[in-house]
Amino acid sequence: MVFSLRKWLSRLAFLVLFVLLTVLVFGGYRFFMTKLMLVDPYEVPQGQALKVFQPDGSKPEKVSLSDRLRWFYLYGE
């Protein structure tokens, strides 16, 4: 059985280049996603900011369809 050193070195170079380019593309993707990502609207406020909306857990047990639509349009629930 004959092993070609040139063939194995070319395969190894291809594999190393493939891994390096994959890491580079993945890192670039993560970099751009962190720069372009919008601020999370549900994040806890920092500093002097206050979160003024607190969800109201009290909903009536039996509601009509019009009341459900009103709740949906006013509160998004």
C-alpha positions in Angstrom: 0.0 0.0 0.0 1.5 3.3 -1.1 0.7 6.6 0.8 1.1 9.7 -1.2 2.4 12.5 1.1 1.4 15.2 -1.4 -2.1 13.9 -1.5 -2.4 13.8 2.3 -0.9 17.3 2.7 -3.4 18.7 0.1 -6.3 17.1 2.0 -5.0 18.4 5.3 -4.6 21.9 3.8 -8.1 21.8 2.5 -9.5 20.7 5.8 -7.6 23.5 7.7 -8.7 26.1 5.2 -12.3 24.9 5.4 -12.3 25.1 9.2 -10.7 28.5 9.3 -13.2 29.9 6.8 -16.1 28.4 8.6 -15.0 30.0 11.9 -14.4 33.3 10.1 -17.9 33.3 8.6 -19.5 32.2 11.9 -17.7 35.0 13.8 -18.6 37.6 11.2 -22.3 36.5 11.4 -22.3 36.8 15.2 -20.6 40.2 15.0 -23.1 41.6 12.6 -26.1 40.1 14.5 -24.9 41.7 17.7 -24.5 45.1 15.9 -27.9 44.9 14.1 -30.0 43.3 16.8 -32.7 45.6 18.3 -32.9 46.2 22.0 -35.1 43.7 23.8 -38.4 45.5 24.7 -39.0 43.1 27.7 -35.6 43.7 29.3 -35.5 45.0 32.9 -34.9 48.7 32.8 -31.4 50.0 34.0 -30.6 53.1 36.0 -33.4 55.6 36.7 -35.8 54.1 34.2 -39.1 52.6 35.3 -41.2 50.0 33.7 -44.7 51.5 34.1 -46.9 48.7 32.6 -47.6 45.8 34.9 -49.8 43.1 33.3 -53.1 42.7 35.1 -53.8 39.1 36.0 -57.4 39.6 36.9 -59.6 38.5 34.0 -63.3 37.8 34.3 -64.2 34.1 34.1 -67.0 34.3 31.6 -66.7 37.0 28.9 -68.5 37.7 25.8 -66.9 37.8 22.4 -67.1 41.6 22.2 -65.3 41.8 25.6 -62.6 39.4 24.4 -62.1 41.5 21.3 -61.9 44.7 23.4 -59.3 43.0 25.7 -57.3 41.9 22.7 -57.3 45.3 21.0 -56.6 47.3 24.3 -54.1 45.0 26.0 -53.0 42.5 23.3 -54.2 39.6 25.4 
